[in-house]
Amino acid sequence: MLPDSMGRETPTETTPVQPHMDRNVGGFDRILRVVLGIALLLFGYRNRDRTVGTLAFVAGSDIFATAIIQRCPLNAVFGIDTCSE
């Protein structure tokens, strides 16, 4: 234990971080999400003055983000894993 700025003892051990954070999106699923996400982002941007454009942009950003981080909460809930490790 090391003292902090107030003189209190603080633990020196840290919690290990999982490097892969339970990936569950990969392969064809990931490629499809990237393509669909970019398509929705472009559609949303071109129609940003309409509600459907805003909704498409939000949906596209979510789908694109799940492809990039390789983690989808809905896949986790339903037990779907498309990663091949």
N, C-alpha and C positions, 0 to 999 in steps of 0.2 A: 504494500500500500504506500501511496505517495501523498504528501500533504498538498491540498489545493491552495488557492489564493487566500482563503479564509482560515487556513491552518487545519482544516478537517482532513482526515484520512480518506482517500478515495481508492477504490479497487483499480488495479492495473490491468486486469484481464478484460478482454473485450469478447463480445459474442461473435462467433464465426459467421461470416456471410456466405450464403449459398451462391456459388458462382453461376449456376444455371437457372435458379429460381423456378424449378419445375416447368420447363418448356413443354408446351403441348401443341405447338403449331409448327409444321415443317413440310418439306417436300412440295407436292403439287398444291396443297392447301395454302401454303405461304405465298407461292407465286400467284395463285388466283386472288388472294387478298391484296397483294401489291397492285395488280392490274385493276381490279375492281375499285380499290381505294383511290387510286390515281384518277380513274374515270369519273368517280363520284365527286372528287375534289374539283376536277376541271368543269364538270357540269354545274356544280354548285357555285363556282366562281363566275362562270359565264351568266348564270341566272341569279346573281346575288341580290337583285332587287325584288325577287319574289320569294315567298315562303318556301316553296319547293326547293329552290336553290340553296337556301340556308339549311334546310333539313338534309339535303344531299351532301353539303359540305361537312356538316357535323358527322353524318354517318360515314362519309369517306375518310375523314380524319381518324375516326375510331377504328375502322377496318384496316387502314394503313398502319396505324400504331400497333395493332395486334400482330401484324405481319413483321414489323421491325423488331419488336421485343420478343416475338415468338411465344407469347402467352395470351390466351384467351380465357376470360373468366367463365364464359358459357361452356367452353370445352371442358373446363375443370369440373363444373357442376354436373355435366352429363357423362363425365368419364371418358371423353374423346381425346385420344392422343395420336396426332399425325406425325410426330417426330420419329425418325428411324435412327436410333442410336445403338 
